[in-house]
Amino acid sequence: MKEDLESIKELERIDPFDIPLDKYRSLTNNEKTRSLAYRIIMERLYELYAEWIENEFRKRRNEPARSLLVCDRKVIFSSKDEYGPSGKYIAEIEEKMGKPCYLLSEEPLIEEKVSWQDLGGGDYYPTIEIYLGNKNWHNQKVFKDGVKIRSDFDTGNSKYAVFNEDGCKMVGDKPEKVGFRRHLGRPYFYYLRSMKIGIKNEKVGRCLEKLVEGIDNWDDIRLNPYKIANPNRKGFVGRDLMLKLFVRIVLDPKAKESTWELL
């Protein structure tokens, strides 16, 4: 472990594009070093190349490009899909180039500053209760055996579904890929997998299969920028859940609670 920590420390001085592929894979495939290694690499990448990355997104604004795969100081692939190409494709490009490739997603719009969880000073963040389950489960099993999460609900974002990786891997399949992005200007990495998200009331429940980001070390604000707006955040979902599952949500500022019904 001591040797691993020394190797991670070296990442603070190395250009991410110059990290040997075998060293990169050794550190990022190790559960004990993965989170810290990814964070240092991402911070270093934006420290050295933030302007270049922003320009590359800007040049592709007409596409529009939501994600870039970069390797050896080049853009290898751009996509309208914010989660880019498959993990298998990325691994193949790394083998071909002999260098690490970094999947970068465009930073989302900053979330609305309307709150329902108690943030102090009379400020609250709206929440909704969701169930997280395996994509291959029938809906009843999602509500019976899935992970129940009181998730922050933000109409200012569309497709977002971000949760603690510990909960995701309890009920989800193996991640499809690992990617990098930023939130509120802070870098983070995520495990991406397709999962079911369900909402239920007393009479009925519905589920939606969608891509979910799992974040390691969820409670560490240094590694999880989604904790900045609300240190008590358990999850974060956007408005597509409401639009696709046809949910009427009522936000009651007096009671400081959300109520919902499936239409």
C-alpha positions, 0 to 999 in steps of 0.5 A: 500500500505504501508503494501505491501511495507513493505512485499516486503522489507522483501523479500530482507532478505528471502530465496525465497524458504522459502516465504509462498505461500500465501504471494508470490501469494498476492504480485505477483498477485497484479499489483502494487507490482508485478514487484518489488516483482519479481525483488527482488525475482529473484535477491535474488534467484541468490544471494543465488543459482546462482552456484546451478542453473548453475550446474543444467543446466550443469548437463542436458546439454545433454538433453539439458535443456533450462528451470527448474522449481525449488521448495523447493531447488529441480528441479521439472521439466526440459524441452527442451522448454525454456518456460517450463511447463504450468502455470496450471501445475506450480500452481498445483505443488505449491498447492502440495508442498505448496511453490512457484515454480520458472520457470527459463530459460537458459540465451541466447547468448549475442547479437551481438554488431552491431547497427542501432538505434543511441546509440551515438559515431557513433554506431547504432542498426539495426531495422525492423518494425513489427506489433503485434496482437492477435493470433486469428486475421486474418492477415489483422486485425493485420496490421490494428489494431495491435501495430506497433513497430520499433523493434531492429533486431538481427541475433545473437539470434534465437527465441526472441520476447520481447516487452513492456507488455503495448503493448502486453496486448492491443492486446493479450490474457491473459498471459499463464504464468509468468517466470523468466530469465536473459539477460546480467547477469541481472534477469527479469520476463516476461508475456508469451503469443502466439501472431501474429507478422507481416511484410509487404511491399507495396504489401503484408504482412505476419504473424507468430504466436509465443511466445512473452515475455511482460516486465512490466515497459519497460522503467525502466532499473532496471527492463528491462535489454533489455534497457542496450544495447539500452536505446531507444529500443522499442522491440527485435526480432531474426532471425527466423522472417526472416527465417520463413516469408522469408524476405530479409533484406538489411542493409544500413550503409550509410543511416543507415536504413533497407529495406525489401521485402517478397520473 
